[in-house]
Amino acid sequence: MTNRSATPALSQFLKRGIIIAHDLVATALSFGGCLILRYQFWQLAPMSDEIVWIMPFFVALAAVVYRVFPLYASKWRFASLPDLFNIFKAASLLAVIMLVGDYVLLARGLTPWLMFGEKTVAIYWLLQMFLLGGPRLAYRYLKYVQSRRAGDRESASSVVILGRATEAEVVLRALETGLRRRFVARAILSPQRTDYGTSIRNVPVLGNYAELERVVAEAQDGNQPIARIIVAPNEFVPETESELLLATANRLGIPLSRMQTIEEGATVAAALKPVNIEDLLFRPSVEVDRAMLADLLHGKRAIVTGGGGSIGSEICSRLIAFGVSDLLVLDHSEPALYNVLESLAPLCTGAVTLAGKIADVRDRDRIFALFRDFEPDLVFHAAALKQVPFLEVDWTEAIKTNVLGSVNIADAAAQTAAAAVLISTDKAVDPVSILGATKRFSEIYAQLCDAEATAAARPVRLLSVRFGNVLGSVGSVVPRFKAQIERGGPVTVTHPDMVRYFMTVREACDLVLTASAHALGRRGVQSERASVYVLKMGQPARIVDLATRMIRMAGFEPGRDMEIVFTGVRKGERLNEYLFTGDEPVLDIGVDGVTAARTVGYDRARIARWLDTLAGAVASGNRADADRVFAEAIPSFAKLLRERAGGVVVDLQAARALGPERGAPAEGETGLAGAART
């Protein structure tokens, strides 16, 4: 392992040494060349002694200047205007030093006359710019020509690029440097009229997005069929035009990809990512404070439970991107653990140590032993059972995993002085299902542990982060709708007025880390400390509207080409979800995309009694005992249990009282309007 990792480092060191040697030789040639071009040989003879001792000193000084500006921050094959500007600054500074030094040497009597003068210095500057910048540009052009030849091979697939000129150039550069052997651009389509008729890196701009079908047809007629459509990084946003593009690509049978930047610590690389329907369904993601997350995570040891799931695996990839030193992934499913480790391994560099363990959060002894051995700084608890209909039947399993398993994680984190973050759900707000009740109870226990840590002046936090449905996660409606559409329909929706909050898995995980950074860092020091953070989910969406949009983006018309069938609300579901209860004051923490709730806490003795009762209820299979505990711990649960009828709870008065700023749809909005019709 050491030898394999040392070989690339040695190769990099040798390449850097060759480049530095080149620049120093170029400096010496520029120094001597300016004198040769300026003077006759008989004029240089008297200066030979001074030149012999001044040149080595000047070259050494140049090495320092090149380091300061810095000339070695980027590779030659990526030489660009910023690199040439650094060369300009370095050469200009050295020219000024040469001119000033010439006068200083004359004034000190170290030279009998001015050796250089303004004309000689000007010649030096031109030579230095040419000898430093010229080889870099020549090398880049050579690589460009090589990539063009590789891209022009018959095996390279033809692509069309969508995006404005500046964005399309980003894609073309990526194709030339890393993907040219696979793809060659045949055309660009831009939404800007000023781009039409121009050429970007020898690729013509043939029109706007509406010309896509024509361009594809012409390429087919010219025996250069388009194999892929690539969208520039910042061009694809949740707008009608983007949805039409996706529908057009589906109708033409051409894959649609998006050029995406992938962050791996301080490194940013480009890669092609398939465009998923969920990328277009809702608002653009909130931009996170990457510097704050790097401060929190860099060099830390982290554990992720449920790491094989959609949320857990994405948290793992974000932890690696932000520079954790050691990552331990826990999951009770061997296939899920294997898959996530295989997907994470390419993201890890020599600075990240990745390990996985098969472990069930219910197994207290196993969890405590793993925590003691690993000694984590941070714990992200994503392991949970979350399918509402299943858990209404297998309620004992929900309590074992979501309550008792969370207790084990919180206690193990407290024992090892690790900060713990519990992944919660909006179903914990005024819960009407066993899923919501168990997740709310786990929030209560985490809040107790956090309060005890505060009272004992321990520098750790135990907090919960609450959010709604994640697009594309296992069991969510998006994968189900996609599968139903691929089968030709029908698309099944439980109720025409069912409303939910949605966000992408990347946005959810970034905001979970943002909330954690706020709570654990200096920015988390506040007069009123919160232990339950809530992600801002925007406006809720009707499930039937989601299904309708997905059908249209697949190139079909709802009701004509594909039916939407309503199957009825399942037990444990309600029409609307909320982000806060009526008695939870909201704390604005000053972080975009995240807020907090000031929840009611309980003492250790009462919670211990409730846990004993829940354990007994699980052992005996007595659902009534479990419901009594949840009703006592969660006041709204008792009321909602009485109101439950057919598995649906609609509480209009509570919804109106909450208002849109508290997480409920306002009068006239989709959610409440749908509830009112029931």
PAKOL-73537 format. One line per 3 residues: number of its first residue (from 1); their letters; for each residue x, y, z of C-alpha. Coordinates in Angstrom, 2 decimals. Example, Ala and Ser with C-alpha at 12.3 -4.5 7.8 and 13.67 -1.06 7.14 Angstrom:
BEGIN
1 = as = 12.30/-4.50/7.80 | 13.67/-1.06/7.14;
//
This chain:
BEGIN
1 = mtn = 0.00/0.00/0.00 | 2.81/2.38/0.89 | 4.74/1.66/-2.31;
4 = rsa = 1.65/2.20/-4.52 | 0.84/5.52/-2.87 | 4.48/6.65/-2.88;
7 = tpa = 4.98/6.10/-6.64 | 2.49/8.80/-7.79 | 3.90/11.20/-5.20;
10 = lsq = 7.45/10.62/-6.47 | 6.31/11.08/-10.07 | 4.58/14.33/-9.15;
13 = flk = 7.70/15.53/-7.33 | 9.89/14.82/-10.38 | 7.47/16.61/-12.72;
16 = rgi = 7.41/19.63/-10.45 | 11.22/19.62/-10.31 | 11.47/19.57/-14.12;
19 = iia = 9.08/22.52/-14.40 | 11.00/24.54/-11.81 | 14.28/23.74/-13.56;
22 = hdl = 12.77/24.86/-16.87 | 11.68/28.20/-15.41 | 15.08/28.85/-13.81;
25 = vat = 16.91/28.00/-17.02 | 14.50/30.30/-18.89 | 15.32/33.06/-16.41;
28 = als = 19.07/32.59/-16.94 | 18.58/32.62/-20.73 | 16.47/35.78/-20.50;
31 = fgg = 19.10/37.43/-18.30 | 21.93/36.60/-20.69 | 19.87/37.06/-23.85;
34 = cli = 18.85/40.62/-23.06 | 22.54/41.58/-22.71 | 23.54/39.79/-25.92;
37 = lry = 20.74/41.46/-27.88 | 21.45/44.88/-26.40 | 25.26/45.04/-26.61;
40 = qfw = 28.08/44.04/-28.92 | 30.41/41.29/-27.72 | 33.28/43.75/-27.20;
43 = qla = 30.97/45.79/-24.95 | 30.12/42.75/-22.81 | 33.71/41.71/-22.11;
46 = pms = 34.29/44.32/-19.35 | 31.02/43.21/-17.66 | 31.85/39.51/-17.54;
49 = dei = 32.98/39.46/-13.91 | 29.83/41.26/-12.70 | 27.58/39.03/-14.84;
52 = vwi = 29.12/35.87/-13.35 | 28.14/36.77/-9.79 | 24.92/38.69/-10.46;
55 = mpf = 23.24/36.01/-12.62 | 23.11/33.22/-9.94 | 21.81/35.72/-7.39;
58 = fva = 19.11/36.92/-9.83 | 18.05/33.37/-10.72 | 17.72/32.50/-7.02;
61 = laa = 15.66/35.63/-6.50 | 13.45/34.63/-9.45 | 12.79/31.24/-7.82;
64 = vvy = 11.35/33.05/-4.79 | 9.24/35.35/-6.99 | 7.82/32.40/-8.95;
67 = rvf = 6.88/30.73/-5.70 | 5.07/33.82/-4.44 | 2.91/34.46/-7.51;
70 = ply = 2.45/31.23/-7.86 | 3.52/29.76/-11.19 | 3.10/26.12/-10.16;
73 = ask = -0.49/26.13/-8.93 | -1.86/24.61/-12.14 | -0.68/22.09/-14.71;
76 = wrf = 0.70/23.19/-18.08 | -2.04/21.37/-19.98 | -4.55/23.71/-18.29;
79 = asl = -2.55/26.92/-18.84 | -4.95/29.85/-19.14 | -5.18/33.63/-18.84;
82 = pdl = -4.81/33.62/-15.03 | -1.55/31.66/-15.41 | -0.27/34.11/-18.03;
85 = fni = -1.19/36.98/-15.73 | 0.87/35.40/-12.94 | 3.79/35.17/-15.37;
88 = fka = 3.21/38.82/-16.32 | 3.34/39.88/-12.66 | 6.44/37.81/-11.93;
91 = asl = 8.33/39.03/-15.02 | 7.34/42.64/-14.34 | 8.52/42.47/-10.74;
94 = lav = 11.84/40.92/-11.77 | 12.28/43.61/-14.44 | 11.70/46.34/-11.85;
97 = iml = 14.14/44.63/-9.46 | 16.71/44.40/-12.27 | 16.37/48.11/-13.08;
100 = vgd = 16.40/49.30/-9.47 | 19.25/46.93/-8.62 | 21.26/48.30/-11.53;
103 = yvl = 21.09/51.84/-10.12 | 21.78/50.62/-6.57 | 24.89/48.72/-7.69;
106 = lar = 26.14/51.78/-9.56 | 25.50/54.05/-6.57 | 27.35/51.65/-4.26;
109 = glt = 30.31/51.49/-6.62 | 29.90/47.75/-7.16 | 29.72/48.25/-10.93;
112 = pwl = 31.57/50.93/-12.92 | 28.57/51.69/-15.14 | 24.89/50.84/-15.73;
115 = mfg = 24.87/47.27/-16.93 | 21.25/47.13/-18.03 | 19.31/50.36/-18.41;
118 = ekt = 15.71/50.74/-19.56 | 16.15/49.22/-23.03 | 17.94/46.13/-21.75;
121 = vai = 15.31/45.62/-19.04 | 12.53/45.92/-21.64 | 14.24/43.27/-23.77;
124 = ywl = 14.61/41.07/-20.67 | 10.89/41.42/-19.90 | 9.87/40.36/-23.40;
127 = lqm = 12.23/37.37/-23.37 | 11.07/36.30/-19.91 | 7.39/36.45/-20.89;
130 = fll = 8.09/34.46/-24.06 | 10.27/31.79/-22.45 | 7.90/31.26/-19.49;
133 = ggp = 4.54/31.60/-21.25 | 5.38/30.23/-24.68 | 6.22/26.64/-23.67;
136 = rla = 3.13/26.48/-21.48 | 0.82/27.56/-24.28 | 2.62/25.28/-26.76;
139 = yry = 2.22/22.30/-24.43 | -1.45/23.03/-23.93 | -1.99/23.33/-27.69;
142 = lky = -0.17/20.02/-28.23 | -2.48/18.31/-25.74 | -5.46/19.97/-27.40;
145 = vqs = -4.43/18.65/-30.82 | -3.91/15.17/-29.38 | -7.33/15.23/-27.77;
148 = rra = -8.90/16.43/-31.01 | -7.33/13.52/-32.88 | -8.52/11.10/-30.20;
151 = gdr = -11.99/12.61/-30.28 | -12.25/12.39/-34.04 | -11.93/8.63/-33.95;
154 = esa = -14.91/6.73/-35.25 | -15.38/5.14/-31.81 | -16.09/8.53/-30.19;
157 = ssv = -19.79/9.24/-29.72 | -21.30/12.42/-31.14 | -22.95/14.79/-28.66;
160 = vil = -24.94/18.00/-28.67 | -24.20/20.57/-25.94 | -26.91/22.77/-24.45;
163 = gra = -25.93/26.04/-22.80 | -24.80/29.63/-23.18 | -21.39/30.25/-24.75;
166 = tea = -19.50/30.58/-21.47 | -21.15/27.48/-20.02 | -20.77/25.45/-23.20;
169 = evv = -17.04/26.20/-23.22 | -16.77/24.59/-19.77 | -18.24/21.39/-21.20;
172 = lra = -15.96/21.51/-24.25 | -12.88/21.91/-22.05 | -13.97/18.92/-19.97;
175 = let = -14.47/16.85/-23.11 | -11.03/17.81/-24.41 | -9.20/17.04/-21.19;
178 = glr = -10.93/14.03/-19.71 | -13.76/12.75/-21.88 | -12.60/13.39/-25.46;
181 = rrf = -11.81/9.75/-26.14 | -15.48/8.98/-25.49 | -17.32/12.01/-26.90;
184 = var = -16.92/14.58/-29.67 | -19.16/17.67/-29.82 | -20.97/18.19/-33.12;
187 = ail = -23.17/21.17/-32.24 | -24.11/23.66/-29.53 | -27.60/25.00/-28.82;
190 = spq = -27.81/28.21/-26.80 | -30.75/30.19/-25.34 | -28.91/33.45/-26.13;
193 = rtd = -29.60/34.89/-29.60 | -26.19/36.62/-29.68 | -24.52/33.17/-29.71;
196 = ygt = -26.26/32.03/-32.91 | -23.98/31.56/-35.90 | -20.80/31.69/-33.83;
199 = sir = -18.29/28.94/-33.16 | -16.92/27.95/-29.74 | -13.67/25.98/-29.81;
202 = nvp = -14.46/25.02/-33.43 | -17.95/23.75/-32.55 | -20.82/25.67/-34.23;
205 = vlg = -23.79/27.19/-32.38 | -26.75/26.09/-34.53 | -29.68/27.72/-32.74;
208 = nya = -31.73/27.58/-29.57 | -33.13/24.64/-27.62 | -36.17/24.44/-29.90;
211 = ele = -33.82/23.34/-32.71 | -32.85/20.13/-30.91 | -34.98/17.77/-32.99;
214 = rvv = -33.80/19.37/-36.25 | -30.12/19.14/-35.26 | -30.51/15.50/-34.22;
217 = aea = -32.25/14.66/-37.51 | -29.55/16.38/-39.61 | -26.80/14.56/-37.70;
220 = qdg = -28.60/11.26/-38.37 | -28.80/12.07/-42.09 | -25.07/12.89/-42.08;
223 = nqp = -24.15/9.48/-40.61 | -23.12/11.11/-37.31 | -26.01/10.10/-35.05;
226 = iar = -26.20/11.95/-31.74 | -25.57/9.50/-28.91 | -25.97/11.91/-25.99;
229 = iiv = -27.20/15.40/-25.11 | -25.04/17.19/-22.53 | -26.34/20.12/-20.51;
232 = apn = -23.88/22.74/-19.22 | -23.46/22.90/-15.41 | -25.61/25.95/-14.63;
235 = efv = -28.16/25.66/-17.39 | -30.56/23.05/-16.06 | -33.02/24.56/-13.57;
238 = pet = -36.57/23.58/-12.57 | -38.35/25.45/-15.36 | -40.85/24.50/-18.03;
241 = ese = -38.15/24.73/-20.73 | -36.00/22.16/-18.95 | -38.97/19.82/-18.57;
244 = lll = -39.66/20.11/-22.31 | -36.03/19.28/-23.04 | -36.23/16.16/-20.93;
247 = ata = -39.47/15.15/-22.62 | -37.90/15.75/-26.06 | -34.82/13.70/-25.18;
250 = nrl = -37.05/10.87/-23.96 | -39.09/10.99/-27.16 | -35.93/10.90/-29.31;
253 = gip = -34.50/8.07/-27.22 | -31.26/9.96/-26.51 | -29.74/10.01/-23.00;
256 = lsr = -29.67/13.45/-21.38 | -26.67/14.14/-19.13 | -25.54/17.08/-17.07;
259 = mqt = -21.94/18.21/-16.64 | -21.47/18.17/-12.88 | -18.60/19.26/-10.67;
262 = iee = -17.60/16.70/-8.05 | -15.92/17.99/-4.91 | -13.33/15.78/-3.26;
265 = gat = -11.87/17.85/-0.47 | -10.12/20.76/-2.18 | -10.24/19.09/-5.60;
268 = vaa = -13.00/19.80/-8.09 | -13.40/17.54/-11.09 | -15.97/17.30/-13.88;
271 = alk = -18.12/14.29/-14.64 | -21.28/13.44/-16.56 | -24.35/12.79/-14.43;
274 = pvn = -27.63/11.47/-15.84 | -30.45/14.00/-15.58 | -33.10/12.55/-13.30;
277 = ied = -36.70/13.66/-13.25 | -36.31/14.67/-9.60 | -33.68/17.25/-10.65;
280 = llf = -36.49/19.28/-12.23 | -39.40/18.82/-9.89 | -38.90/21.53/-7.31;
283 = rps = -37.01/24.68/-6.41 | -33.23/25.06/-6.86 | -31.23/23.74/-3.91;
286 = vev = -30.02/26.07/-1.19 | -26.33/26.95/-1.47 | -24.46/25.81/1.63;
289 = dra = -21.49/27.41/3.37 | -18.73/25.04/2.28 | -16.10/26.77/4.42;
292 = mla = -18.20/26.24/7.55 | -18.71/22.56/6.74 | -15.01/22.07/6.05;
295 = dll = -14.18/23.64/9.42 | -16.52/21.19/11.14 | -15.56/18.00/9.32;
298 = hgk = -11.94/18.25/8.20 | -9.77/15.72/10.02 | -12.64/14.32/12.11;
301 = rai = -13.52/10.68/12.82 | -17.14/9.98/11.90 | -19.65/7.12/12.20;
304 = vtg = -22.77/6.87/10.01 | -25.46/4.39/11.00 | -27.76/3.13/8.27;
307 = ggg = -24.98/4.05/5.85 | -26.36/1.76/3.16 | -29.60/3.73/2.84;
310 = sig = -30.28/6.69/0.57 | -29.73/9.32/3.28 | -26.90/7.50/5.02;
313 = sei = -24.92/6.83/1.83 | -25.22/10.45/0.72 | -24.07/11.68/4.14;
316 = csr = -21.06/9.39/3.79 | -20.13/10.85/0.41 | -20.49/14.41/1.73;
319 = lia = -18.32/13.60/4.76 | -15.60/12.32/2.45 | -15.92/15.39/0.22;
322 = fgv = -15.47/17.71/3.21 | -12.38/15.95/4.47 | -13.06/13.57/7.35;
325 = sdl = -9.99/11.54/8.24 | -11.77/8.30/9.21 | -15.26/7.08/8.30;
328 = lvl = -16.98/4.01/9.77 | -20.16/2.92/7.98 | -22.63/0.78/9.92;
331 = dhs = -25.56/-1.14/8.45 | -27.37/-4.33/9.38 | -27.82/-5.28/5.70;
334 = epa = -24.78/-6.97/4.18 | -25.74/-6.16/0.53 | -26.44/-2.51/1.39;
337 = lyn = -23.13/-2.20/3.24 | -21.22/-3.83/0.39 | -22.81/-1.53/-2.19;
340 = vle = -22.14/1.68/-0.29 | -18.51/0.77/0.40 | -17.99/-0.04/-3.29;
343 = sla = -19.47/3.31/-4.31 | -17.51/5.29/-1.70 | -14.11/3.68/-2.31;
346 = plc = -13.32/5.68/-5.51 | -14.04/8.93/-3.62 | -11.48/8.20/-0.92;
349 = tga = -7.94/9.45/-1.27 | -4.98/8.48/0.86 | -6.15/11.00/3.47;
352 = vtl = -9.45/9.17/4.16 | -9.68/5.81/5.89 | -12.94/4.03/5.05;
355 = agk = -14.29/1.02/6.93 | -17.62/-0.78/7.22 | -19.17/-3.01/9.87;
358 = iad = -22.30/-5.13/9.89 | -24.18/-3.97/12.96 | -27.77/-3.57/14.12;
361 = vrd = -28.48/-0.47/16.20 | -30.72/-2.65/18.40 | -27.67/-4.61/19.58;
364 = rdr = -26.53/-2.39/22.46 | -23.39/-4.36/23.32 | -22.24/-4.44/19.69;
367 = ifa = -22.82/-0.69/19.24 | -20.98/0.22/22.45 | -18.02/-1.99/21.50;
370 = lfr = -17.76/-0.41/18.03 | -17.92/3.10/19.45 | -15.26/2.35/22.07;
373 = dfe = -12.90/0.91/19.45 | -13.42/3.66/16.88 | -13.64/6.68/19.24;
376 = pdl = -15.67/8.92/16.90 | -15.83/12.70/16.97 | -19.15/12.80/15.10;
379 = vfh = -22.04/10.37/14.74 | -24.81/10.65/12.14 | -27.68/8.33/13.02;
382 = aaa = -29.62/7.62/9.82 | -30.63/4.03/10.61 | -34.43/3.78/10.90;
385 = lkq = -37.51/1.94/9.77 | -39.71/4.44/7.92 | -42.42/2.79/5.81;
388 = vpf = -45.70/3.89/7.39 | -48.00/1.02/6.29 | -45.50/-1.68/7.32;
391 = lev = -44.85/-0.16/10.71 | -48.55/0.18/11.51 | -48.62/-3.62/11.38;
394 = dwt = -45.12/-4.40/12.71 | -45.17/-1.68/15.38 | -42.84/-3.62/17.70;
397 = eai = -40.10/-3.43/15.07 | -40.56/0.33/14.83 | -40.05/0.69/18.58;
400 = ktn = -37.02/-1.62/18.60 | -35.22/0.29/15.85 | -36.48/3.86/15.99;
403 = vlg = -36.68/4.22/19.78 | -34.48/1.63/21.47 | -31.91/1.69/18.67;
406 = svn = -31.71/5.49/18.85 | -31.27/5.26/22.63 | -28.33/2.91/22.09;
409 = iad = -26.70/5.31/19.62 | -27.23/8.35/21.86 | -25.86/6.56/24.93;
412 = aaa = -22.84/5.19/23.04 | -22.10/8.66/21.66 | -22.37/10.18/25.13;
415 = qta = -20.03/7.52/26.55 | -17.36/8.28/23.93 | -17.88/12.09/24.13;
418 = aaa = -18.97/12.21/20.47 | -21.44/14.70/19.02 | -24.48/12.89/17.63;
421 = vli = -27.00/13.94/14.98 | -30.31/12.08/14.74 | -32.00/12.11/11.33;
424 = std = -35.68/12.76/12.05 | -38.78/13.38/9.93 | -41.68/15.80/9.55;
427 = kav = -43.92/12.87/10.49 | -42.70/13.39/14.08 | -44.76/16.61/14.17;
430 = dpv = -48.15/15.92/15.77 | -47.70/12.25/14.81 | -50.60/10.11/13.65;
433 = sil = -48.58/6.97/12.89 | -46.28/4.69/14.82 | -43.44/5.95/12.61;
436 = gat = -44.07/9.56/13.64 | -44.51/8.66/17.29 | -41.29/6.66/17.49;
439 = krf = -39.28/9.35/15.71 | -40.70/12.07/17.98 | -39.82/9.96/21.04;
442 = sei = -36.25/9.59/19.77 | -36.11/13.39/19.43 | -37.21/13.68/23.05;
445 = yaq = -34.47/11.32/24.20 | -31.80/13.14/22.18 | -32.96/16.42/23.73;
448 = lcd = -32.62/14.90/27.21 | -29.06/13.75/26.48 | -28.20/17.17/25.07;
451 = aea = -29.56/18.91/28.16 | -27.60/16.58/30.45 | -24.41/17.28/28.50;
454 = taa = -25.04/21.01/28.89 | -25.66/20.69/32.63 | -22.44/18.70/33.03;
457 = arp = -20.52/21.27/30.94 | -19.49/18.58/28.44 | -18.47/20.06/25.06;
460 = vrl = -20.71/17.73/23.02 | -24.11/18.04/21.42 | -26.91/15.57/20.70;
463 = lsv = -29.38/17.04/18.27 | -32.12/16.06/15.87 | -32.62/17.32/12.32;
466 = rfg = -36.17/17.14/11.01 | -37.15/17.24/7.31 | -39.70/15.85/4.87;
469 = nvl = -39.63/13.41/1.98 | -36.44/12.88/-0.01 | -36.80/12.60/-3.76;
472 = gsv = -35.53/9.32/-5.11 | -35.09/7.62/-1.73 | -36.13/4.01/-1.23;
475 = gsv = -39.90/3.85/-0.79 | -40.57/7.40/-2.00 | -43.14/8.12/-4.69;
478 = vpr = -40.67/9.23/-7.38 | -39.03/5.80/-7.98 | -42.46/4.17/-7.84;
481 = fka = -43.92/6.60/-10.36 | -40.90/6.14/-12.65 | -41.29/2.37/-12.57;
484 = qie = -45.02/2.61/-13.26 | -44.44/4.99/-16.18 | -41.79/2.67/-17.65;
487 = rgg = -44.31/-0.20/-17.44 | -46.84/1.89/-19.35 | -49.00/2.85/-16.37;
490 = pvt = -51.27/3.34/-14.66 | -49.69/5.66/-12.09 | -51.20/5.12/-8.65;
493 = vth = -51.79/7.96/-6.18 | -53.40/7.44/-2.78 | -55.56/10.60/-2.69;
496 = pdm = -56.05/13.63/-4.99 | -55.41/16.04/-2.09 | -52.37/14.29/-0.56;
499 = vry = -49.69/16.94/0.10 | -46.03/16.45/1.03 | -42.79/18.39/1.42;
502 = fmt = -39.94/17.30/-0.85 | -36.23/17.95/-1.28 | -33.35/16.22/-3.05;
505 = vre = -31.10/13.86/-1.13 | -28.03/16.08/-1.79 | -29.76/19.19/-0.46;
508 = acd = -31.12/17.34/2.58 | -27.71/15.97/3.53 | -25.91/19.28/2.97;
511 = lvl = -28.43/21.05/5.19 | -28.12/18.32/7.84 | -24.39/19.01/7.90;
514 = tas = -25.07/22.76/7.95 | -27.34/22.41/10.98 | -24.68/20.27/12.65;
517 = aha = -21.98/22.84/11.93 | -24.15/25.57/13.44 | -24.86/23.55/16.56;
520 = lgr = -21.31/22.28/17.06 | -19.28/25.29/15.98 | -18.81/28.77/17.32;
523 = rgv = -21.83/29.90/15.33 | -23.93/27.60/17.44 | -23.30/29.62/20.60;
526 = qse = -26.61/31.35/21.16 | -28.73/32.65/24.00 | -31.39/29.98/23.43;
529 = ras = -29.84/26.65/22.58 | -31.87/24.36/20.31 | -31.66/20.61/20.04;
532 = vyv = -34.22/20.11/17.25 | -33.28/21.66/13.90 | -35.76/21.84/11.04;
535 = lkm = -34.85/22.13/7.36 | -36.79/24.72/5.37 | -38.64/22.69/2.77;
538 = gqp = -40.26/25.49/0.79 | -43.88/25.04/-0.26 | -45.49/21.60/-0.12;
541 = ari = -46.61/19.87/-3.31 | -49.62/17.76/-4.19 | -48.66/14.19/-5.03;
544 = vdl = -51.06/14.12/-7.98 | -49.36/17.22/-9.45 | -46.02/15.44/-9.08;
547 = atr = -47.38/12.40/-10.92 | -48.82/14.59/-13.68 | -45.50/16.38/-14.27;
550 = mir = -43.55/13.13/-14.32 | -45.91/11.63/-16.91 | -45.53/14.70/-19.13;
553 = mag = -41.74/14.73/-18.77 | -41.74/11.10/-19.92 | -43.44/12.25/-23.14;
556 = fep = -47.01/11.21/-22.35 | -50.23/13.05/-21.68 | -52.07/12.21/-18.41;
559 = grd = -55.57/10.89/-18.98 | -54.94/10.23/-22.67 | -51.72/8.22/-22.90;
562 = mei = -51.49/7.18/-19.26 | -54.04/7.04/-16.46 | -53.69/8.22/-12.87;
565 = vft = -55.56/5.90/-10.48 | -56.44/6.84/-6.88 | -56.07/3.89/-4.51;
568 = gvr = -57.13/5.42/-1.18 | -55.24/6.66/1.86 | -53.33/3.97/3.74;
571 = kge = -53.47/3.41/7.47 | -51.24/5.82/9.40 | -51.18/8.46/6.64;
574 = rln = -52.63/11.95/6.68 | -53.24/14.39/3.88 | -50.89/17.12/5.10;
577 = eyl = -47.53/17.17/6.86 | -46.19/20.02/9.03 | -42.71/21.05/10.13;
580 = ftg = -43.62/22.41/13.58 | -46.31/21.62/16.14 | -48.65/24.30/17.38;
583 = dep = -46.80/24.65/20.69 | -43.24/24.72/19.29 | -41.79/28.26/19.11;
586 = vld = -39.59/28.75/16.06 | -35.98/29.91/16.47 | -34.38/31.74/13.56;
589 = igv = -30.72/30.71/13.73 | -29.59/32.94/10.87 | -28.65/30.06/8.54;
592 = dgv = -30.13/29.86/5.07 | -32.26/26.74/4.69 | -32.29/25.80/8.39;
595 = taa = -34.36/26.87/11.40 | -34.92/25.36/14.86 | -37.74/24.46/17.24;
598 = rtv = -37.82/25.02/20.99 | -39.40/21.76/22.12 | -40.65/20.66/25.52;
601 = gyd = -38.20/18.52/27.50 | -38.67/15.83/30.16 | -36.60/14.58/33.07;
604 = rar = -34.54/11.39/33.06 | -36.75/9.51/35.54 | -39.92/9.94/33.50;
607 = iar = -38.24/8.99/30.21 | -36.62/5.95/31.87 | -40.07/4.82/33.05;
610 = wld = -41.46/5.27/29.53 | -38.61/3.26/28.03 | -39.22/0.41/30.48;
613 = tla = -42.90/0.39/29.55 | -42.12/0.39/25.83 | -39.69/-2.50/26.26;
616 = gav = -42.38/-4.42/28.14 | -44.98/-3.61/25.49 | -42.67/-4.95/22.78;
619 = asg = -41.99/-8.13/24.76 | -45.69/-8.77/25.43 | -47.02/-7.45/22.13;
622 = nra = -49.31/-5.02/23.96 | -49.95/-2.13/21.55 | -52.18/-0.34/24.06;
625 = dad = -49.30/0.06/26.54 | -47.09/1.50/23.81 | -49.84/3.93/22.71;
628 = rvf = -50.28/5.09/26.32 | -46.56/5.94/26.54 | -46.64/7.88/23.28;
631 = aea = -49.82/9.69/24.32 | -48.23/10.73/27.61 | -44.95/11.82/26.00;
634 = ips = -46.58/13.49/22.98 | -49.75/15.40/24.00 | -51.07/15.73/20.45;
637 = fak = -50.84/11.97/19.92 | -53.63/11.21/22.42 | -56.01/13.62/20.69;
640 = llr = -55.16/12.38/17.23 | -55.60/8.75/18.27 | -59.18/9.58/19.23;
643 = era = -59.77/11.42/15.95 | -58.32/8.69/13.79 | -60.90/7.34/11.39;
646 = ggv = -59.91/5.03/8.62 | -56.25/5.92/9.00 | -56.76/9.60/7.98;
649 = vvd = -56.57/12.65/10.22 | -57.58/16.06/8.92 | -57.29/18.85/11.48;
652 = lqa = -58.26/22.05/9.64 | -58.29/24.26/12.72 | -54.73/23.28/13.64;
655 = ara = -53.58/23.71/10.05 | -55.02/27.23/9.80 | -53.58/28.18/13.19;
658 = lgp = -50.11/27.12/12.13 | -50.08/29.22/8.96 | -47.58/28.96/6.09;
661 = erg = -44.67/30.36/8.08 | -45.03/27.49/10.56 | -44.91/24.80/7.93;
664 = apa = -48.59/24.32/7.08 | -50.12/25.34/3.74 | -52.00/28.62/3.97;
667 = ege = -55.58/29.24/2.85 | -55.67/29.18/-0.93 | -52.47/27.10/-1.22;
670 = tgl = -52.37/23.57/-2.46 | -52.21/21.77/0.88 | -55.01/23.46/2.82;
673 = aga = -57.19/23.86/-0.22 | -56.94/20.12/-0.75 | -57.66/19.41/2.92;
676 = art = -60.66/21.75/2.90 | -62.22/19.86/0.02 | -62.28/16.72/2.18;
//
